[in-house]
Amino acid sequence: MKVGEICLERGISDQTFYNGETENGGMTVSDVRRVNGLETDGKQQLTKLLAVQALPSIQALKKVLEKKPGVLPAEGMLLRQ
């Protein structure tokens, strides 16, 4: 089967096919899926790490707000531990 026939069957242009081939560097479909999975895992790990680091600041802000209800800290104020 020729590339043109495959593209017609899939509803894409020849150029789209060749751009995808260039973009993926000749990787197989399973390689691309594996790389995409690694990227997703990395993003999830980063999100968890940032959440853990932000937790002390969030807890400190809650304490401030509990002591003085209705009063928010000034914009840009940094809390030191």
Secondary structure by P-SEA (a helix, b strand, c coil): ccaaaaaaaacccaaaaaaaaaaaccccaaaaaaaaaaaaaaaaaaaaaaaaaaaaaaaaaaaaaaacccccccccccccc
